[in-house]
Amino acid sequence: MKSPDRAAAQEFTVDSSRITRVSVYVGSAAATGSITAQIRRDKADPASALASRTVTLASLGGAGAGWLEFPLSADVTPGTTYHLHLQATTAESGNIAWYGTKNAVPGSLTSWNHDRAYWGGWHADPTRLAFHVNPSDGERCGETEPCYVPATALAARTAGLLSNGTAVEAVAPSFAVGASYVEGSSVLRLPSGRWRHLPDGATASVVVPAGDPGARAQIEESRAWLASGRVPGAGTPRQAAAERALLSMRALLRPNGAFAAGWAPAWEYSWPRDGAFAAVAFAATGHDEEAYRILRYDAATQRPDGTWEARTKLDGSGPPDARAWQLDGSGWVPWATWHWHRQAPAADRGARLRVLYPMVRKAADHAAGSLGADGLPPASPDYWELGTDSPNIGTAAPLLAGLNAAADLAAGLGETGDRDRWADAARRLSAGIAASFAPGGYPRTADGRHGRDSAAAFMAPPVNDAPPGLAAALDSTHQALLLPNGGLSPGNDPGFSWGSYAWTASTSFFAVAWAHTGEGAKADRVLDWVLSKRNGLGELPETVNGSGRPSAVVPLGWTGALLLIAALARDGAPLPAPPLRP
């Protein structure tokens, strides 16, 4: 139906006396141009149009496909035959088509195609096009059928989350178009105005009228949960982003304390590193129970030698595959425990810390025992989930934080032997990092052969107290990893390419580091970029592609936690780093 001499029409009758909306399934290979829908008395006579509405492809997000609704206003006579006429124009070569079923629909009237070059004019077609006149409820797009979704939105596998506290359901990008969350909740408001939610005890979502009592109860409960803690960014655009991050992290947290990285098959596992940041963010925003639940899960899944698998199944039964374990967990978990303990209610935090302390002891002892004569840990896969042939900063920095955290916790519990042993190991590791990483600006590996790494930001609070010279290293690392889309690559190792994709977590490392080292303007620029990459539901993606679009999984819990930690610091509530004991 593209160009002035090509169009499509469908005869129809109605029982009502007024048409307010029509809905058709459209596919467009063109990203620019417009589509016009008309209600006509005569398919061939533009002057017979009773109503007309034009939409631009640019306003729809470009090339794509799905149900497209046209608000119209036409008074009609019941039982009279009218024509729904569609025509598109574009300067691009890609076709724009109105799709329907090729099966005969009982009671349907004739459809017509107009192609002057091919048929010489209007041509009756045996195809029975599918469309809706005055669609309501389940006929509205976004309920059982997708609204028109631009192809660019499909770079992401998920778009949001529905949750009832026990079950989670991902919102597909094709069902997020035109939708929004009811404020302060994980209940989705659809283009029809109705709500989609995951009822209590259910494993699949349902669509209900707006105001449904079950959905309303969930909304009130999640708002009360938010109000029980702190949402940073009050009165600024960051408040909505922080609120959404908290709700998404809560959805990703399983009842047993497993923290899913995201909600798509490759991300439905619990990484100790992601969970550690989530625990810190939950604790810092006043959600003690959620933070402690994560740490208890860590204690339950720790390996006998004090380390953790790279990731575990969400039921805690073990790793999903043979992916190599990662030493950095032995630093991240004690670090998160230290931050939780600082924020926990004083009445019982000592007793609860005693429950976690055996986990801390095993982790810190393994970390201390891993250090070589140079004070550095061995080469180990880090957050890249790739091995290196030389000690890397993505492992050394969290181990330093973990040893410092463990020593401070031990001191508070009167465990002087543990305190002294771990403080000594932390001093040796700190000296090793200063000797092997600091001269090169904290590169990826101690041998300097693997480029820069965004993990240099782990040398700043709230992970570690910033050593001398770190400011310049952060500046040069950020510049080296900056991509044309405005985000950061995790690193620039000559032997491995991340392509054109920016990782929101790696980018957010610098918002956190700069917000905690007095570089507020730099932190704000990074935060503003990350927030600008939220999708239409306000969710934070794992990656941003070369075109600047959200991709991979949305939301990513780790990025949400980093956003909250950075936003708290910009609110004047920075988190300290575990102290390096003299």
Secondary structure by P-SEA (a helix, b strand, c coil): ccccccbbbbbbccccccccbbbbbbbbcccccbbbbbbcccccccccccbbbbbbccccccccccbbbbbbbbbbbccbbbbbbbbbbccccbbbbbcccccccccccbbbbbbccccccccccccbbbbbccccccccccccccccccccccccccccccccccbbbbbccccccccccccccccccccccbbbbbcccccbbbbbccccaaaaaaaaaaaaaaaacccccccccaaaaaaaaaaaaaaacccccbbbccccccccbbbaaaaaaaaaaaaaacaaaaaaaaaaaaaaaccccccccccccccccccccccccccccccaaaaaaaaaaaacccccaaaaaaaaaaaaaaaaaaaaaacccccccccccccccccccccccccaaaaaaaaaaaaaaaaaacaaaaaaaaaaaaaaaaaaaaacccccccccccccccccccccccccccccccccaaaaaaaaaaaaacccccccccccccccccccbbbccccaaaaaaaaaacaaaaaaaaaaaaaaaccccbbbbcccccccccccccccaaaaaaaaaaaaaaaccccccccccc
